[in-house]
Amino acid sequence: MKNWAANLTYSSARTERPRTLAELAGIVAGEPRVRALGSRHSFSDVADTTGVHVQLDLLDDGRPALEVDAATGVASVRAGLRYGDVVAGLHAQGRALTAMASLPHISVAGAVATGTHGSGDGTRSLAGDVVGLELVTASGETLTLRSGDADFPGAVVALGALGVVTRVELATVPTFDVRQDVFTGLSWEALAENLDAVMGSAYSVSVFTSWFEPDVRMVWCKSRVDDGVGAAPALLTELGAAPATGPMHPLPDVAAVACTEQGGVPGPWFERLPHFRLDFTPSLGEELQSEYLLPRAAGPDAVRAVRALGDRLGPLLLTSEIRTVAGDDLWLSTAPGDSLALHFTWKQDWPAVRDALPELEAALLPLGARPHWGKLFTVPVTDLPGLYPRFDDFAALADRLDPTGTFRGGYVSELLER
């Protein structure tokens, strides 16, 4: 079995799809090695195991797949569901998530466990909206953790190392509409001099580039529509950019049919915040991805550093995206404070990408960069714990909840057994 991009073949002996909590608990308690596997969108082996993979897409825990507490607005969802399977139901009950990733195709538990995020100065990663978790531990018992519990900040972005998460509780807000406007022709000079203003010009902003072209390729602005029709950010035109003449795809020369609606047409949050529509296969598939998150204050220096590597990186790239993420207090979060995220979608040539990554990391790590857990990087595993002040606390929590190492495998084993 392979991951979504087919760059990784999993090492598991078999895959189980339990239908009940009792069945899942029996698998976990009866196998020496078990790992949960979500939508298989990680490009690294962070979810791998030599034992048994469990997928929760068929799991029925005896409760509705989606429950919203009318008093608090907290939504309880089955962890194996994809975000795209959850959001329409939330909207129908008048609730919304503050952020979505570029793909609605990813599973809730998998995205949370790896710190996956969208973009927006005021929005945290998808894990940042988690207020509760239920997981099956190595003993086969169910453990519930909620915000305020001592272990909770270590259990959210946990790389699947603590147990199999079966249900996630998410904070929600009242539903809202969004319009999406795309701009082209923004110069590098204008972006460099106005980086914070550009990234804060709308509720969610993504800058797409190849780093070596004379202009930024595109700026995607997703603006909340709270009063009337709303308006596209005026800043972009003031800086010399122009509205796109038609729908655009993040990858050059690819039709935008799979992308969410652009052109300033208002629509529900869940139909605009992702870049791609649930009913289409996103992107190309034949690609690799890396991402690094840096303190927001280091953003201008980071952009200049990567721009200086443009001639080296450009030929290997399909596209690259600049995003922002608000900080949280989760122990393994890649955004412990307000952050700038630099995302790289590579051509599927791992030897060439692997050779280039150390140069990129040499430029970014001194600025405080943390690599995304589910993507590709070459930072030595022995160096990763030093980037996380609470890593030793996380390792102790993993030892306590999983003393026999049931949930270790792939990169998680390397990380905890270094």
VEXLO-188004 format. One line per field, with one value per residue (C-alpha): z, y, x; residue number from 0. Coordinates in steps of 0.25 Angstrom, whole numbers, m for minus. Layout:
<atoms>
c3 [Z / ...] $
c2 [Y / ...] $
c1 [X / ...] $
num [NUM / ...] $
</atoms>
This chain:
<atoms>
c3 [0 / m4 / 1 / m7 / m15 / m17 / m13 / 0 / 1 / 15 / 23 / 30 / 30 / 28 / 29 / 37 / 37 / 50 / 50 / 66 / 77 / 83 / 70 / 70 / 85 / 82 / 70 / 79 / 91 / 83 / 73 / 77 / 67 / 62 / 55 / 51 / 36 / 31 / 17 / 14 / 10 / 18 / 9 / 20 / 28 / 40 / 40 / 37 / 44 / 42 / 49 / 47 / 41 / 45 / 37 / 44 / 32 / 35 / 50 / 57 / 72 / 75 / 74 / 62 / 53 / 56 / 69 / 72 / 86 / 85 / 98 / 95 / 80 / 82 / 70 / 73 / 61 / 58 / 56 / 43 / 35 / 25 / 27 / 15 / 21 / 33 / 29 / 21 / 34 / 42 / 33 / 33 / 48 / 47 / 51 / 44 / 47 / 47 / 37 / 27 / 20 / 5 / 3 / 9 / 6 / 18 / 31 / 44 / 53 / 43 / 40 / 55 / 59 / 49 / 51 / 38 / 35 / 26 / 25 / 32 / 42 / 52 / 50 / 57 / 51 / 50 / 63 / 70 / 70 / 77 / 91 / 93 / 89 / 91 / 88 / 90 / 97 / 97 / 107 / 99 / 108 / 104 / 109 / 109 / 109 / 109 / 109 / 123 / 126 / 129 / 117 / 107 / 100 / 98 / 93 / 81 / 71 / 75 / 62 / 66 / 77 / 89 / 83 / 72 / 73 / 71 / 73 / 73 / 79 / 71 / 75 / 65 / 62 / 55 / 40 / 31 / 16 / 8 / m5 / m12 / m21 / m29 / m33 / m42 / m45 / m31 / m32 / m22 / m18 / m14 / m6 / 1 / 5 / 9 / 14 / 26 / 20 / 8 / 17 / 26 / 14 / 15 / 25 / 18 / 8 / 0 / m9 / m20 / m26 / m32 / m25 / m38 / m47 / m47 / m41 / m31 / m38 / m31 / m18 / m14 / m4 / 3 / 10 / 20 / 15 / 27 / 22 / 8 / m4 / 2 / m6 / m11 / m4 / m10 / m5 / m16 / m27 / m20 / m20 / m35 / m36 / m45 / m43 / m50 / m63 / m60 / m50 / m47 / m42 / m32 / m42 / m55 / m68 / m60 / m62 / m50 / m50 / m37 / m30 / m21 / m28 / m30 / m36 / m24 / m23 / m9 / m3 / 10 / 17 / 14 / m1 / m1 / 10 / 4 / m10 / m15 / m16 / m9 / m22 / m30 / m28 / m24 / m30 / m39 / m29 / m35 / m26 / m13 / m2 / 8 / 18 / 28 / 39 / 44 / 54 / 48 / 51 / 43 / 31 / 22 / 24 / 21 / 8 / 4 / 7 / m1 / m12 / m13 / m15 / m26 / m38 / m30 / m25 / m37 / m47 / m36 / m32 / m37 / m28 / m15 / m5 / 6 / 17 / 31 / 44 / 58 / 69 / 80 / 92 / 87 / 91 / 77 / 69 / 58 / 60 / 75 / 72 / 60 / 48 / 34 / 26 / 14 / 6 / m6 / m16 / m23 / m36 / m32 / m33 / m19 / m21 / m27 / m16 / m5 / m10 / m10 / 4 / 12 / 5 / 8 / 22 / 24 / 21 / 29 / 42 / 47 / 46 / 55 / 45 / 49 / 38 / 36 / 42 / 30 / 19 / 14 / 21 / 24 / 37 / 46 / 55 / 67 / 64 / 64 / 79 / 81 / 73 / 83 / 98 / 103 / 95 / 107 / 113 / 101 / 101 / 116 / 112 / 101 / 110 / 121 / 111 / 103 / 111 / 101 / 89 / 82 / 74 / 70 / 56 / 44 / 48 / 61 / 66 / 61 / 68 / 82 / 81 / 76] $
c2 [0 / 14 / 28 / 38 / 43 / 29 / 33 / 24 / 9 / 6 / m5 / m11 / m26 / m23 / m12 / m14 / m5 / m8 / m4 / m3 / 2 / m12 / m17 / m6 / m9 / m23 / m20 / m10 / m19 / m32 / m27 / m23 / m11 / m3 / 11 / 19 / 23 / 34 / 39 / 35 / 50 / 50 / 50 / 44 / 31 / 38 / 29 / 16 / 3 / m11 / m16 / m14 / m1 / 3 / 12 / 18 / 22 / 11 / 12 / 14 / 18 / 17 / 32 / 42 / 44 / 59 / 65 / 80 / 85 / 96 / 103 / 103 / 101 / 90 / 80 / 65 / 57 / 43 / 45 / 36 / 45 / 55 / 70 / 70 / 60 / 69 / 83 / 83 / 77 / 88 / 99 / 93 / 95 / 110 / 107 / 108 / 105 / 116 / 110 / 99 / 93 / 94 / 81 / 76 / 62 / 60 / 52 / 60 / 52 / 51 / 66 / 70 / 60 / 66 / 81 / 83 / 97 / 107 / 122 / 134 / 144 / 141 / 126 / 115 / 101 / 91 / 86 / 99 / 98 / 84 / 85 / 70 / 56 / 42 / 31 / 16 / 14 / 2 / m5 / m5 / 5 / 18 / 31 / 45 / 57 / 72 / 86 / 89 / 75 / 75 / 65 / 71 / 81 / 69 / 60 / 68 / 69 / 55 / 48 / 36 / 33 / 32 / 24 / 23 / 35 / 32 / 45 / 60 / 71 / 84 / 99 / 105 / 119 / 124 / 121 / 132 / 134 / 137 / 142 / 138 / 148 / 144 / 155 / 154 / 162 / 166 / 169 / 163 / 177 / 180 / 167 / 169 / 183 / 180 / 165 / 167 / 176 / 167 / 154 / 162 / 168 / 157 / 147 / 137 / 140 / 130 / 135 / 125 / 126 / 118 / 128 / 130 / 138 / 153 / 154 / 147 / 137 / 139 / 144 / 137 / 146 / 139 / 151 / 149 / 155 / 159 / 172 / 172 / 167 / 171 / 175 / 170 / 175 / 189 / 187 / 178 / 187 / 199 / 191 / 188 / 175 / 172 / 163 / 150 / 150 / 136 / 124 / 120 / 107 / 108 / 100 / 107 / 102 / 93 / 96 / 101 / 92 / 85 / 99 / 105 / 117 / 130 / 143 / 149 / 141 / 140 / 126 / 118 / 117 / 102 / 104 / 116 / 114 / 101 / 103 / 90 / 84 / 71 / 65 / 66 / 60 / 71 / 75 / 65 / 54 / 52 / 62 / 63 / 74 / 80 / 92 / 100 / 109 / 121 / 132 / 143 / 153 / 145 / 145 / 156 / 150 / 136 / 141 / 148 / 135 / 126 / 136 / 136 / 121 / 123 / 118 / 105 / 102 / 107 / 96 / 86 / 92 / 91 / 103 / 109 / 115 / 126 / 125 / 130 / 123 / 128 / 122 / 112 / 105 / 91 / 84 / 78 / 90 / 95 / 109 / 112 / 127 / 135 / 128 / 129 / 116 / 113 / 102 / 95 / 86 / 78 / 70 / 56 / 54 / 51 / 49 / 64 / 69 / 62 / 68 / 82 / 82 / 83 / 96 / 101 / 97 / 103 / 116 / 114 / 107 / 118 / 127 / 117 / 108 / 96 / 85 / 80 / 67 / 60 / 65 / 63 / 69 / 65 / 71 / 60 / 53 / 56 / 71 / 72 / 71 / 83 / 91 / 88 / 92 / 82 / 71 / 63 / 65 / 59 / 47 / 44 / 45 / 35 / 26 / 26 / 24 / 14 / 7 / m5 / 4 / m1 / 12 / 14 / 12 / 19 / 33 / 33 / 21 / 29 / 41 / 35 / 24 / 33] $
c1 [0 / 5 / 2 / m6 / 6 / 11 / 25 / 25 / 21 / 16 / 23 / 11 / 8 / m7 / m18 / m30 / m43 / m50 / m65 / m67 / m59 / m58 / m52 / m42 / m38 / m36 / m27 / m19 / m18 / m15 / m4 / 11 / 11 / m1 / m2 / m14 / m14 / m23 / m24 / m10 / m6 / 7 / 19 / 28 / 27 / 22 / 10 / 17 / 18 / 24 / 11 / m3 / m9 / m23 / m32 / m44 / m53 / m63 / m63 / m76 / m74 / m89 / m91 / m94 / m83 / m84 / m90 / m91 / m93 / m103 / m99 / m84 / m83 / m73 / m74 / m71 / m67 / m62 / m47 / m46 / m55 / m50 / m51 / m60 / m69 / m71 / m72 / m85 / m92 / m86 / m91 / m105 / m105 / m100 / m86 / m72 / m58 / m48 / m39 / m37 / m25 / m24 / m30 / m43 / m39 / m30 / m35 / m38 / m29 / m17 / m17 / m18 / m7 / 3 / m1 / m6 / m12 / m18 / m14 / m18 / m12 / m23 / m25 / m17 / m14 / m25 / m20 / m22 / m37 / m37 / m42 / m44 / m39 / m43 / m33 / m31 / m18 / m8 / m16 / m29 / m36 / m42 / m35 / m42 / m34 / m39 / m34 / m29 / m24 / m9 / m6 / m15 / m5 / 4 / m7 / m12 / m1 / 4 / 8 / 0 / 10 / 0 / m12 / m22 / m31 / m45 / m52 / m48 / m55 / m54 / m57 / m66 / m71 / m84 / m84 / m79 / m77 / m64 / m61 / m48 / m40 / m27 / m17 / m5 / 7 / 11 / 26 / 36 / 40 / 26 / 24 / 37 / 34 / 20 / 20 / 12 / 2 / 0 / m1 / m11 / m19 / m31 / m36 / m27 / m16 / m7 / 5 / 9 / 22 / 34 / 44 / 52 / 42 / 43 / 29 / 21 / 12 / m1 / m7 / m20 / m29 / m40 / m48 / m60 / m73 / m80 / m87 / m93 / m85 / m71 / m59 / m46 / m34 / m30 / m16 / m12 / m16 / m9 / 4 / 3 / m4 / m16 / m28 / m27 / m35 / m41 / m40 / m26 / m19 / m7 / 1 / 4 / m3 / m13 / m28 / m35 / m47 / m43 / m41 / m51 / m59 / m51 / m55 / m60 / m73 / m77 / m80 / m80 / m67 / m64 / m66 / m55 / m45 / m39 / m32 / m38 / m52 / m56 / m62 / m49 / m36 / m27 / m14 / m6 / m3 / 11 / 18 / 26 / 24 / 33 / 29 / 36 / 29 / 37 / 34 / 27 / 38 / 47 / 38 / 45 / 59 / 53 / 47 / 60 / 68 / 59 / 59 / 74 / 73 / 62 / 71 / 75 / 60 / 52 / 55 / 51 / 38 / 24 / 20 / 23 / 13 / 15 / 4 / 3 / m2 / m6 / 2 / m3 / 2 / 3 / 16 / 19 / 13 / 21 / 15 / 17 / 16 / 10 / 17 / 21 / 20 / 28 / 22 / 29 / 22 / 33 / 34 / 34 / 49 / 54 / 69 / 69 / 60 / 68 / 81 / 74 / 67 / 80 / 83 / 69 / 69 / 83 / 76 / 64 / 67 / 76 / 64 / 56 / 49 / 42 / 39 / 24 / 24 / 16 / 25 / 39 / 52 / 66 / 68 / 75 / 65 / 75 / 73 / 58 / 56 / 64 / 54 / 43 / 45 / 34 / 39 / 44 / 31 / 24 / 34 / 31 / 16 / 18 / 26 / 15 / 3 / 10 / 21 / 22 / 24 / 11 / 9 / 24 / 28 / 35 / 39 / 33 / 42 / 54 / 49 / 46 / 57 / 69] $
num [0 / 1 / 2 / 3 / 4 / 5 / 6 / 7 / 8 / 9 / 10 / 11 / 12 / 13 / 14 / 15 / 16 / 17 / 18 / 19 / 20 / 21 / 22 / 23 / 24 / 25 / 26 / 27 / 28 / 29 / 30 / 31 / 32 / 33 / 34 / 35 / 36 / 37 / 38 / 39 / 40 / 41 / 42 / 43 / 44 / 45 / 46 / 47 / 48 / 49 / 50 / 51 / 52 / 53 / 54 / 55 / 56 / 57 / 58 / 59 / 60 / 61 / 62 / 63 / 64 / 65 / 66 / 67 / 68 / 69 / 70 / 71 / 72 / 73 / 74 / 75 / 76 / 77 / 78 / 79 / 80 / 81 / 82 / 83 / 84 / 85 / 86 / 87 / 88 / 89 / 90 / 91 / 92 / 93 / 94 / 95 / 96 / 97 / 98 / 99 / 100 / 101 / 102 / 103 / 104 / 105 / 106 / 107 / 108 / 109 / 110 / 111 / 112 / 113 / 114 / 115 / 116 / 117 / 118 / 119 / 120 / 121 / 122 / 123 / 124 / 125 / 126 / 127 / 128 / 129 / 130 / 131 / 132 / 133 / 134 / 135 / 136 / 137 / 138 / 139 / 140 / 141 / 142 / 143 / 144 / 145 / 146 / 147 / 148 / 149 / 150 / 151 / 152 / 153 / 154 / 155 / 156 / 157 / 158 / 159 / 160 / 161 / 162 / 163 / 164 / 165 / 166 / 167 / 168 / 169 / 170 / 171 / 172 / 173 / 174 / 175 / 176 / 177 / 178 / 179 / 180 / 181 / 182 / 183 / 184 / 185 / 186 / 187 / 188 / 189 / 190 / 191 / 192 / 193 / 194 / 195 / 196 / 197 / 198 / 199 / 200 / 201 / 202 / 203 / 204 / 205 / 206 / 207 / 208 / 209 / 210 / 211 / 212 / 213 / 214 / 215 / 216 / 217 / 218 / 219 / 220 / 221 / 222 / 223 / 224 / 225 / 226 / 227 / 228 / 229 / 230 / 231 / 232 / 233 / 234 / 235 / 236 / 237 / 238 / 239 / 240 / 241 / 242 / 243 / 244 / 245 / 246 / 247 / 248 / 249 / 250 / 251 / 252 / 253 / 254 / 255 / 256 / 257 / 258 / 259 / 260 / 261 / 262 / 263 / 264 / 265 / 266 / 267 / 268 / 269 / 270 / 271 / 272 / 273 / 274 / 275 / 276 / 277 / 278 / 279 / 280 / 281 / 282 / 283 / 284 / 285 / 286 / 287 / 288 / 289 / 290 / 291 / 292 / 293 / 294 / 295 / 296 / 297 / 298 / 299 / 300 / 301 / 302 / 303 / 304 / 305 / 306 / 307 / 308 / 309 / 310 / 311 / 312 / 313 / 314 / 315 / 316 / 317 / 318 / 319 / 320 / 321 / 322 / 323 / 324 / 325 / 326 / 327 / 328 / 329 / 330 / 331 / 332 / 333 / 334 / 335 / 336 / 337 / 338 / 339 / 340 / 341 / 342 / 343 / 344 / 345 / 346 / 347 / 348 / 349 / 350 / 351 / 352 / 353 / 354 / 355 / 356 / 357 / 358 / 359 / 360 / 361 / 362 / 363 / 364 / 365 / 366 / 367 / 368 / 369 / 370 / 371 / 372 / 373 / 374 / 375 / 376 / 377 / 378 / 379 / 380 / 381 / 382 / 383 / 384 / 385 / 386 / 387 / 388 / 389 / 390 / 391 / 392 / 393 / 394 / 395 / 396 / 397 / 398 / 399 / 400 / 401 / 402 / 403 / 404 / 405 / 406 / 407 / 408 / 409 / 410 / 411 / 412 / 413 / 414 / 415 / 416 / 417] $
</atoms>
